[in-house]
């Protein structure tokens, strides 16, 4: 059952990050899309405008509206975009204005791809950690696209010890499972989707527990999967999770909307994804004087 797999993994991630002294709050955001066209959701979050179709996206990237990442860059943050799904020229990406804009060709991956998925999420996060975040001498703001849970959900990677990832050559055709997709077998597709989501959540949990340090980490679903998985939901809501070791940052998130832990309260309605940019600016505008970490358990 999809729900049981997700619930078990969310609970496991919550235990893991709690033991590492990291807190988490979760909520729902209403995506402008369903089932695909993820770039529209990414543009919605970055622009603070609802971008629900290609025409609006085309108008956005030719407008003077500055992206969230341009604003962060102007405020002194080093900005980076990691987009392992981009395999050819992407002139539209210039609108985001990252100081570092990485696609499949500049992420240094030396392993084999996983069908449509060019590299596993664990590699993408490891690459970010070791080549962008760790060497940085100032604050870093990064948007990292994790694509292991993208259709067709096969073949899928297995997690490996983080010390073994290196340049990704360890993913040489091993550390994977699953055969060719069979879209006529709905149950098989649903199972593979559940396994892909389980992998991505496990990888995120391990990264947060291992590397959270002083970061504020936001994990956001861009859209619900295709209707073959579970039909169309009553809303287009997707989960959002905010992780931090600093309790005071998490306490800025209003309890009327944000739920402690990895599972957002089902009864709390989602808010438009387009509203999140202004919300983040409001709640995290004031600096903190000194860190107040959550105690390990």
C-alpha positions as CSV (number, residue, x, y, z in Angstrom):
1,X,0.0,0.0,0.0
2,X,1.4,3.4,-1.0
3,X,0.2,5.1,2.1
4,X,1.8,2.5,4.4
5,X,5.2,2.7,2.6
6,X,5.2,6.5,2.8
7,X,4.1,6.6,6.4
8,X,6.7,4.1,7.5
9,X,9.5,6.0,5.7
10,X,8.4,9.4,7.0
11,X,8.4,8.0,10.6
12,X,11.8,6.5,10.0
13,X,13.2,9.8,8.7
14,X,11.7,11.7,11.7
15,X,13.4,9.2,14.1
16,X,16.7,9.6,12.3
17,X,16.9,13.3,12.2
18,X,15.6,13.6,15.8
19,X,18.5,11.4,17.0
20,X,20.8,13.7,15.1
21,X,19.4,16.7,16.9
22,X,17.5,18.1,13.9
23,X,13.9,19.3,14.2
24,X,11.3,19.3,11.4
25,X,8.0,21.0,10.7
26,X,5.7,20.0,7.8
27,X,2.8,21.5,5.9
28,X,0.9,21.4,2.6
29,X,1.3,23.7,-0.4
30,X,-1.1,23.7,-3.3
31,X,0.8,23.2,-6.5
32,X,-0.3,24.9,-9.7
33,X,0.0,21.6,-11.6
34,X,-0.6,17.9,-11.4
35,X,1.1,14.9,-12.9
36,X,4.0,16.6,-14.7
37,X,5.5,19.8,-16.0
38,X,7.6,20.3,-12.9
39,X,9.4,23.4,-14.2
40,X,6.1,25.3,-13.8
41,X,6.1,24.5,-10.0
42,X,9.8,25.4,-9.7
43,X,9.1,28.8,-11.4
44,X,6.1,29.3,-9.1
45,X,8.2,28.9,-6.0
46,X,11.0,31.0,-7.3
47,X,8.8,33.9,-8.6
48,X,6.0,34.1,-6.0
49,X,3.5,34.0,-8.9
50,X,1.2,31.1,-9.9
51,X,2.7,29.6,-13.1
52,X,0.2,27.0,-14.2
53,X,0.8,26.8,-17.9
54,X,3.6,27.3,-20.5
55,X,2.3,30.6,-21.7
56,X,2.7,32.2,-18.2
57,X,6.2,30.6,-17.9
58,X,7.3,32.1,-21.2
59,X,6.0,35.5,-20.1
60,X,7.8,35.2,-16.7
61,X,11.2,34.4,-18.0
62,X,11.1,37.4,-20.4
63,X,9.8,39.7,-17.7
64,X,11.7,41.9,-15.1
65,X,10.4,39.8,-12.2
66,X,13.5,38.7,-10.2
67,X,13.7,35.2,-9.0
68,X,14.1,34.3,-5.4
69,X,17.7,33.2,-6.1
70,X,18.6,36.6,-7.7
71,X,17.2,38.3,-4.6
72,X,19.3,36.0,-2.3
73,X,22.3,36.7,-4.5
74,X,21.8,40.4,-4.2
75,X,21.6,40.0,-0.4
76,X,25.0,38.3,-0.2
77,X,24.3,34.6,-0.6
78,X,26.2,32.4,-3.0
79,X,23.5,30.8,-5.1
80,X,23.6,27.5,-6.9
81,X,21.2,25.4,-9.0
82,X,21.7,21.7,-9.4
83,X,19.6,20.3,-12.2
84,X,20.6,16.8,-13.2
85,X,17.6,16.4,-15.5
86,X,18.8,19.1,-17.8
87,X,20.7,17.3,-20.6
88,X,20.8,20.0,-23.4
89,X,20.9,23.8,-23.7
90,X,18.4,25.4,-21.4
91,X,18.4,29.2,-22.1
92,X,15.2,29.6,-20.0
93,X,17.3,28.8,-16.9
94,X,19.1,32.2,-17.2
95,X,16.0,33.8,-15.5
96,X,16.9,32.1,-12.2
97,X,20.2,33.9,-12.1
98,X,22.2,31.3,-10.2
99,X,25.9,32.1,-9.5
100,X,26.5,28.5,-10.3
101,X,24.1,26.7,-12.7
102,X,24.9,23.0,-13.0
103,X,23.3,20.5,-15.4
104,X,24.1,16.9,-16.2
105,X,27.3,17.9,-18.0
106,X,28.8,19.9,-15.1
107,X,27.9,17.7,-12.1
108,X,30.8,15.4,-12.6
109,X,28.9,12.1,-12.6
110,X,30.9,9.2,-13.8
111,X,28.4,6.4,-13.3
112,X,25.6,4.9,-15.5
113,X,22.3,6.5,-15.7
114,X,19.1,5.0,-14.4
115,X,17.0,5.1,-17.6
116,X,15.5,8.6,-17.8
117,X,17.1,9.5,-14.5
118,X,20.7,10.7,-15.2
119,X,22.1,10.2,-11.7
120,X,20.8,9.0,-8.3
121,X,19.7,11.6,-5.7
122,X,22.4,10.4,-3.3
123,X,25.1,11.4,-5.8
124,X,23.5,14.8,-6.4
125,X,23.4,15.6,-2.7
126,X,26.9,14.3,-2.1
127,X,28.2,16.4,-5.0
128,X,26.5,19.5,-3.6
129,X,27.9,18.9,-0.2
130,X,31.5,18.3,-1.2
131,X,32.0,20.7,-4.1
132,X,29.7,23.6,-3.3
133,X,28.6,23.7,0.4
134,X,31.7,22.5,2.2
135,X,34.2,24.8,0.4
136,X,32.0,27.9,0.8
137,X,33.2,30.8,2.9
138,X,29.9,32.5,3.2
139,X,26.2,31.6,3.1
140,X,24.9,29.4,0.4
141,X,21.4,29.2,-1.1
142,X,20.9,26.2,-3.4
143,X,18.0,24.8,-5.3
144,X,18.6,21.0,-5.8
145,X,16.4,19.0,-8.1
146,X,16.1,15.4,-6.9
147,X,14.9,13.2,-9.8
148,X,15.1,9.6,-8.7
149,X,11.4,9.6,-8.0
150,X,10.6,10.8,-11.6
151,X,8.7,8.5,-13.9
152,X,9.1,5.8,-15.1
153,X,10.4,4.8,-11.7
154,X,12.7,2.0,-12.9
155,X,15.5,1.1,-12.7
156,X,16.0,2.4,-9.1
157,X,19.1,2.9,-7.1
158,X,20.0,1.4,-3.8
159,X,21.6,3.6,-1.1
160,X,25.2,3.0,-0.4
161,X,27.6,4.4,2.3
162,X,28.1,8.1,1.6
163,X,31.9,7.6,1.8
164,X,31.8,5.4,-1.3
165,X,29.9,7.8,-3.6
166,X,32.9,9.8,-4.9
167,X,32.5,10.7,-8.6
168,X,29.6,8.3,-8.9
169,X,31.6,5.6,-10.8
170,X,30.5,3.2,-8.1
171,X,27.1,3.2,-9.8
172,X,28.4,1.1,-12.7
173,X,25.3,-0.9,-13.3
174,X,25.3,-2.3,-9.8
175,X,23.5,-0.9,-6.8
176,X,20.2,-0.9,-8.7
177,X,17.0,-2.9,-9.2
178,X,13.9,-3.0,-11.4
179,X,13.5,-3.8,-15.0
180,X,11.7,-2.1,-17.9
181,X,8.6,-0.2,-17.2
182,X,5.3,-1.9,-18.0
183,X,2.6,0.8,-18.0
184,X,-0.2,-1.7,-18.7
185,X,0.5,-3.3,-15.3
186,X,-0.8,-0.5,-12.9
187,X,0.1,-2.3,-9.7
188,X,3.6,-2.8,-10.9
189,X,3.9,0.9,-11.7
190,X,2.4,1.8,-8.3
191,X,4.9,-0.4,-6.5
192,X,7.8,1.1,-8.4
193,X,6.6,4.6,-7.6
194,X,6.4,3.8,-3.9
195,X,9.9,2.4,-4.0
196,X,11.3,5.4,-5.8
197,X,9.7,7.8,-3.3
198,X,10.9,5.6,-0.4
199,X,14.5,5.9,-1.8
200,X,14.3,9.6,-2.2
201,X,13.0,10.1,1.3
202,X,15.6,7.8,2.8
203,X,18.3,9.7,1.0
204,X,17.0,13.0,2.2
205,X,16.8,11.7,5.8
206,X,20.4,10.5,5.7
207,X,21.7,13.7,4.2
208,X,19.9,15.9,6.8
209,X,21.0,13.7,9.7
210,X,24.6,13.7,8.4
211,X,25.1,17.2,7.1
212,X,22.5,19.5,8.5
213,X,24.9,21.5,10.6
214,X,23.7,25.2,10.6
215,X,21.6,24.8,7.5
216,X,17.9,25.5,7.0
217,X,16.8,22.8,4.6
218,X,13.5,23.0,2.8
219,X,12.2,19.8,1.0
220,X,9.3,20.4,-1.3
221,X,7.2,18.2,-3.6
222,X,6.7,19.9,-6.9
223,X,3.5,18.1,-8.0
224,X,1.5,15.0,-7.5
225,X,2.3,12.0,-9.7
226,X,0.3,10.9,-12.8
227,X,-3.2,9.7,-12.1
228,X,-2.1,6.1,-12.8
229,X,-0.7,6.0,-9.2
230,X,-3.6,7.0,-7.1
231,X,-6.0,9.0,-9.3
232,X,-6.4,12.7,-8.8
233,X,-6.5,14.1,-5.3
234,X,-9.2,16.4,-4.1
235,X,-6.6,19.1,-4.1
236,X,-3.2,19.6,-5.8
237,X,-1.5,19.7,-2.4
238,X,2.1,18.6,-2.0
239,X,4.1,18.3,1.2
240,X,6.7,20.7,2.4
241,X,9.2,20.0,5.2
242,X,11.5,22.4,6.9
243,X,14.6,21.0,8.8
244,X,16.9,22.9,11.2
245,X,19.0,22.3,14.3
246,X,18.0,25.7,15.6
247,X,14.6,25.5,17.4
248,X,14.0,29.2,17.1
249,X,13.9,29.1,13.3
250,X,11.3,26.3,13.4
251,X,9.3,28.2,16.1
252,X,8.9,31.0,13.6
253,X,6.6,28.7,11.6
254,X,3.0,29.3,12.8
255,X,1.5,26.2,14.6
256,X,-1.8,26.9,12.9
257,X,-0.3,25.8,9.6
258,X,2.9,23.8,10.4
259,X,2.9,20.4,12.1
260,X,5.8,19.2,14.2
261,X,7.4,16.1,12.5
262,X,7.4,14.7,9.0
263,X,3.6,14.2,8.5
264,X,1.5,17.4,7.9
265,X,-1.8,17.5,9.6
266,X,-4.5,16.2,7.2
267,X,-7.1,18.7,8.4
268,X,-4.9,21.8,7.8
269,X,-5.6,23.1,4.2
270,X,-2.7,23.8,1.9
271,X,-1.7,27.3,1.0
272,X,-0.8,28.3,-2.6
273,X,2.8,27.5,-3.6
274,X,3.1,31.0,-5.0
275,X,2.7,32.4,-1.5
276,X,5.7,30.6,-0.1
277,X,8.3,33.1,-1.3
278,X,6.8,36.0,0.5
279,X,6.1,33.9,3.6
280,X,9.8,32.8,3.8
281,X,10.9,36.4,3.5
282,X,8.6,37.5,6.3
283,X,9.3,34.7,8.8
284,X,13.1,34.5,8.3
285,X,13.9,38.1,7.7
286,X,15.2,38.9,11.2
287,X,18.6,37.4,12.0
288,X,19.3,35.3,15.1
289,X,21.8,36.3,17.7
290,X,23.3,32.9,18.6
291,X,22.3,29.3,17.7
292,X,20.0,27.4,19.9
293,X,20.3,23.8,18.9
294,X,17.9,21.0,19.5
295,X,19.5,18.5,21.9
296,X,20.3,15.0,20.5
297,X,18.1,12.2,21.8
